Amino acid sequence: MDKKELLKQSSSIYWASGIVSICGIIFEVLFGALGSYILGDGVKQYTLTISLFLTGMGIGAFISEKITKQLVLSFIWIEYGIGLIGGFSALLLFGVTAYLPDGTDALFLYAVTLIVGALTGVELPVLIRKANDIGVALHKSTAKVLFSDYAGGLIGGLLFLFLLRPYFGLVKTAFIVAMINVAVALWVAVKFRKELKRFSLHAGAGGLLLLLIIIGILMGEEAAFHFEQKLYKDPIVYSEQTSYQQIVLTREEGDTRLYLDGQLQFSSADEHRYHETLVHPAMSAAGGHQRILILGGGDGLAVREVLKYKDTRSITLVDLDPKMVELANTHHLLTELNKRSLTNKKVEAVHQDAFRFLEESDGFYDVILVDLPDPNNESLNKLYTMEFYSLLRNHLTPGGAIMVQATSPVFAPQVYWTIDRTIQAAGLSTNNLHVDVPSFGGWGFVLASRHPISLKDLQIKAETRYLTTELLPALARFGKDEDAKIEDESGHPVELRPNTLIRPNLIEVYGKSWKYY
């Protein structure tokens, strides 16, 4: 074989290495995203899946020592394996979650992660050996293959983050990446066909697998939607994977429910109880209502309640996901509930991280309403820290009031009272409220201000369906199993420490509290 042909073959090896490394890193982060969505606790799932994937790669690298002959053929069938297992991973995970017992989905995901990681770990050593066999010096071939692999990893991560996940979703992304793996295998088969015995058989197997994956691209999301429907009580009427979260709307017998990443946000049957408690005590406690800040609340329901106060001049809504706000403005099930509140000229929607908004903003607000998801991962935990509440305090007018949704004092009392302690540590006085929301259970709120507030002095003047002036003091009465005297299993008092950026203890407390719910 002449030098020109050898250079073409070595170039093919480098290109193959770069492309399959892109696919490998995409599968790695894809499995983390699947774990976060299906199993919850994003940091935990990304940590586990990345660790398992890298462990699998180590196992694969060890196994690759046994592969010394038929390197091209080995590479081709490794890619077929990655394409088959990785391609169908997301679809099958939804099926396992829908039909098999609890815990099976986690075992399935972790097993797939380890297997695909192992197959990915075999790729690189095989390609390096092949590059060396072609006649290039080992140190040079190794460097080039490694460069292609690492550079491909960066590209893969960026593609998943900015293109594949937001535009194709998790299921279709898995099939698309699998198609690329198989296509690379077929391309290498053609380039090195002279070395392959029974070329037609190997290429034909790849062609059939490619056809199966293309069918998955075309029909996989429909099947996954059927599986996903099993995860929700009511029929799904809308589902979208945005750059930040999975949005699902369900509807059954007049009850509309919103889920974000599988977690219930509200039921139209009783959301008024939640949102009236979130909004009106703080509005009643504040010295004025001219400028209102709402963190979260992209569904527009809190804004609906605030707009009942005619002296409100401006409402700033800070919600990270523009797709959520767009849906609240356009979907008839949501506009019926929020009364098209987000289109009101007083409302300005800002799509930014709440922490960063407070750091960069120089405005002051009479009322600040914190309607954010629970602190079940690192990115949300920072919005429940002393540093965050200090920023809230610094943006509050002297006579202003803050209301924070603070999860359930019934199911997670240690979480609720830790949030309360954290707010106090930021220099704010607090009042504790809870309300029964049938779709959620007992739910807690923390009313905070620079100066003590007497609930008996507050008056609910806005039109409400649930909350009254007379009822308000009763919301501050907690049962013995949900009060601040937290005890461990041995009956000893539990010390509640403020949650900070340096010591984010709330994540662990949250995980333990909600473990059985």
N, C-alpha and C positions, 0 to 999 in steps of 0.2 A: 504494500500500500504506500502511495507516494505521500510526501510531506503535506501537500495541500489537502489531501483527504483526511490525514490525521488531524490537521488543524480544525477541519470542519467537525470532526467527531468530538474533539475536545471542547470546541465551542458549544456543541449540543449538550455536553455534560454540564457545562457551567450554566447555560440557560435553564436546563432542567432543574438544577439545584436551586437556582433563584426562584423559579416558579413554584416548585413544591414546598419550599420554605415559606412562601407567602401563604399557601394553602394550610400549612401546618400551624402557623401562628393564628390564622383565622379560626381554625377548628379549636385551638386552645382557648381563645377568648369567647368563642361561641358557646363552648361548654360551660364557661363561667356565667355567661348571660342566661343560659337555660337554667342553670342551677339557681341563680338569683330569682328568676321569674317563677319557677315551679316550686322551689323549696324555701325561698325567702332568705333573708340575711345575706345581702350581696357580698359583703366583705368575706364572710365565712366561706361562701360557695366559690368565689374567685380564688381564695387562698387554697382551698382543697383541690379544685380542678387544676389549677396551675401546678400545684405540688405533685399531683398524681400524673399529670401530663409529663412533667420533667422526669419523674421517677420512671415512667414508662419509656421515655427516651433513653434513659440510662440502661434499662433492661434491654431495649432494642440494640443499643450500641454493643452491649456484651454479646448478645446473640449473633450480631453481625460478624463476629470473629469466625463463626462456623461457615460463613458464606465466602468461599474463595474461588468458586467456579461458576460459570454461567451468570455472571454479574448482571448483564443486561436483562436476562430473563427474570432474575430475582427482583430487580428493580421494577420491572413491568408488573409483576404479580403483587408486589407490595403496594403499588399505586392502586391496583384493582381492589385490594383489600381495604385500603383507606377510603377509596371512593364508595364502596358498598357500605361499610360500617358507618363512616362519617356522614355520608349522604343521607342515610335513613335514620340517623341518630335522633334528630329533633322530632321528626314525625312519630317515631316509635316511643319516644319519651312521653309525648302527650297521650299516646294510647295506653302506656303502662300506668301513667298517673290516673287516667280516667277509669280503668277497669281492674287494676290489680290492687292488693292491700297496701295500706300506708307503709312507707319505708322502702317498698320495692322500687319506686321511682329513683330514690337516691342511690340504691345499689346499682341499678341499671346505668345511671349517668356516670357513676364513678368507674364502673367496669368498662364502659365504652371509652371514657377518657384515658384510662390506663392502656387499653388495647391500641387505640389510635396513636397514643403517645409512643408505645413500643414500636409500632410499624414506622412511625416517623423517625424514631431513633435509628432504625436500620438503614434508612435512605442514605444519609450522609456518608457513612463509612463505605457503603457499596459504591457510591459515586466517586469517592476519592480513589478507591482501588481501581476503578475502571479508568479514571483519568490517568493514573499511573501506568496502567497496562498499555494505554495508547502510546506511551513513549515519552510523556512529559516528565521532567524530574519531579520526584515526590514532593519536595518542599514547595515547589512552585504550584503544582496541581492542588496540594492541600490548601495553600493560601488562597488560590482563586476560588475553589469550591466553598471554602469557609466564608470568603467575602460575599459570594453570591447568596449563601445561606443567610448570613446575618443581615445583609441589606434587604433581602426579601422579607425577613421578619418585620422590619420597620414598615415596609410598604403594606404588608398584610394587616398590621394593626391599624394603620391609617385607613385602609380600605374598609375594614369592618366598622370602624367608628363613624366614618363620614359618608359612606356609600351603602354598604350592604345591609347593615341592620336597619337604618332609617327608611330605606327605599324598598327593600325586599323582604324584611322580616326574618325571623330566625329559621323557620322551616325552609323557605325558598333559598336562603343563604347557604344552608347546609348542602342542598342539592347542587347549587351553582358551583360551590367550591369542589364538591365531589366530581362534577363534570370536568373541571379543569384538571384534577388529578388524573382521571382516566384519559383525557385528551393528551396530556403530557406522556403518559405511558404508551399510547398508540403512536405518538410522534416519535418517541425514542425507538419503538419497535420498527418503524419504517426506516429510520436513520441507520439502524444496526441490523437490518433484516438478513444480511449475509451471515450473521453470526447465529441466527435463530433457526433451529430445526423446527419444522412444522409451524412455520410463520403464520400460515392461514388460520390454524387453530387458535393461536394466541391472539392474533388480531381479531378474529371472529368473536372470541370471548369478550374482548374489550368492547367491540361494537355492540354486542347484546347488552352489556352492562351500561354502556353509554345511552342506549335507547331507553333502558329502564329508568335511568336517572333523569333523562329528559321528560319522561312521563311523570316522574316525581315533581319536577319543576312545574309542570302544567297542572297537575292535579293534587299535589301534596298539601297545599294550603287548605283546600276544600275538605280533605280528610282530617287534617289537624283541627279545623274548625269544628268538625263533628265531635272529635275527641274533647276539644276544649269546652264544648257545650256541656259535657258531662261534669265539668268542674264547677259549674254554676247551677244554682237552684232553678233559675228561670231562663227562658229562651234568650239567646244573645241577639240583639238587634243592631249592634255596632261594635266593631273591634278594629283597633289600629295600634300598631307598634310605632311609636314616635322615637325621636332621638333620645328621649329621656325615660319613657315608661310605656307599658302596655295599657291602653285605655279600652275598657269594655263597658258597654251599656246593655242591661237586660231589662225585659219588660214582661210582666205577667199579671193579668187581671187588674190593670190600672196601677201596678206598683213598678216604678222605674228605679233601677239601682245602678250606681256608678261604682266600678272597680278600677283601681290603679294597681298594676302589678299584682293582680289577684286579690288585693285587699279591699274590702267594702268601704266606700267613702260615705255613701248615704243611701237611704231608701226614701222614696217620695212619700211613703205612708207616714213617716215620723221625723223627717229631716227638720221640720219646723221646731221641734223640741231642742234639737242640737243648736241650730243657728240662732234661735231667739235667746238661748242662754249664752251663746258666744258673744252676741252683739249687745243686747239691751242693758245688762248690768253695767258694762263699761261705759256705754253712752250715757246712762243715768248718773254714773259716778263722776264723769268728766265735767269740768267747768264750762266747756264749750264743745261744739261739734263742727267747727269750721273746716278743719283739715283732718282727714282720716287716712290712716295707713293700714292696709290689709296685706299680710304676708301669707301667700297661699291663696286658697279660695278661688281658684280659676273657674269653678263651676258657676260663679256669680250669685250664689245663694246668700252669702254673707253681705254682699253688696246690696242685694234686694232689701235686706233688713235695714241697712244703714240709710238707704234712700227714703225711708219713712220719716226721717228727720229733715224738715224743710230748711233748717238753718245751715245744713251742711253745704259747704261751697266746693270742696274738692275731695275726691277719693282716689288715692293712689293704690293700685292693685299690683303687687309684685308676685308674679308666678313664673317659674322657670320655663315651663313648657308652653310655647305659643299655640301648639295644636290643641291643648286643653281649652284655652280661651277661645280659639276659633270654633271649636265644637260647641262650647257654651253659647256662642253667638249665632250658630247656624242650625243646630239640630233641634227639631221642634219639641222633642221630649224635654230638653233642657230649657229652651226658651219659655215653654209653658210654666216651668217651675221658677225660673229666675226672673220672670216678667221682663225679659230683655234688658236686664239691669246694666249689663256691661256696655250697652250702646248709649247709655245716658251721657250727656255732654259733660257731666261733672266727673266722670270716671276716666282715669288714665291708666292703661295697662302697661307695665314694665316687665320685660322678660329677662330676668337676671337672677342670679343666686341671691337669696335674701341677705346672707351675711355680707356679701360684697356690696350690695345696694346700701346697706346701713353704713358701711365703711366709707363709701364714696359720696353719699348724700349729705347735704348740710341743712336739710329741712327739719322743722319741728311739727309735731302732730298732737292734736288734742286727744285722739283715741288711736291706739294701735291694737289691732286684732291679729293674733297669731294662729292661723288655721292651717298648720303644716302637718304632713304625715308623721306617724310615730317614729321615734329614734331607734330604728332597727338596723341601721348601718352607719358607717363612719361619716358619710356625707350629710346625713340627716342629724347625726349626733351633735355636730358642731352648732346646729340651730337650737340646741337644748343645753348650751353651756353657759357658765357664768359670764364669759366674754361676750356672748351673743346678747344676753339679757342686759349687760352693761351698755351695749350699743343701743338697745331699746330705750333704756333709761335716759341716755344722752340725747335722744331724739324726741323725748316727751316734754310737752309744755309743763310748767309748774303745777297746774291744776288738772293735768291729764290723767288718763287711766289706760291700763293695758289688760287685755284678756288673752290667756294662753290656753289652747286645748292641751290637756295633759294626760291623755290616755285614761284607763279605767282604774279607779281606786278599789273596785271590786275584784277584778281579775289580776291586777298588777299594782297593789297598794304601795309596794316599795318603790316602783317607778314613779307613781304619782307624787309621793311625798319627797322623793329625791328631787323632782322638778321644782317642787315648792321650796325646798331648802336652797336650791341653786338660784332661784329668783331672789330669795331673801339675801343670799350672799352677794348679789349684785347691788345691794343697797336699796331694795324696794320693799315696801310693806305689802303683805299679801292677805287675801281672803280666799277661802277654799269653798268651791261649789261643786255639786254633782247633780246629775239629772238622769232619770231613767229614759233611755232611748230604746224601745223594744227591739229594733234591728241590731243594736250594738250591745245592749245591756246597760248597766250603770256606767256613766261616763263623767270624767272629771275636768274641771276648769280651775285656773288660778287667776283671780282678779288682783292686779298689782297696781301700785301707784307710789309716788314719792312720800305721801303722807297716809296715815291710817284712814280707812273707809269704814263707816258704819252701815251695814246692809239695811238696818232698820230705817235709815234716813233716805234711802233711795226710793224713787218712784218710777214705775214703768209707765211712761206716757204714750208710747207708740202703740199702734194697733197690733195685737198679737193673737195667736191661736191657743197658746199654752201658758206662757209666763204672765204672772200678775204681780203687783206690788206686794200683796199679802203672801204670796207663795215664796218670794225671794229669800227671806230669812230661813225658811225651811230647807232650802237647797244647801245650806251650810251645815246641816246636821248629818253626821256620819255615824254609821253603825260601828259596833265594837270590832268587827272583822275588816273594817276599811279605814280605821282611824290612823293617826300618825304613830301610834305605839307599836312599831313593827317588831316581831319576835321571830327568831329562827326556829328550826324544827325541835330544838332542845328547850325552847321557852325563854331563851336569853334575848335581851334587847339587841336590835340591829342598829349599828351606828350608820346614819344616813349622811354621806359625804357629798358636798356639792360636786356637780359634774363640770369638768373643765376641759379645755383643749389638751392640756398636758396630761391630765388623768381622766380619760373618758370612761369612767366607771359605769355610766348609765347603759352602755351597750350590753355589757355582761348581765347587769341587773334585768334589763328588758328581756333578754333571751331566756333567762331562768324563769322569769315571771310568767311568760306566755308559752312556756314549753308544752303545757298540757291543754292549751286552748286553740 
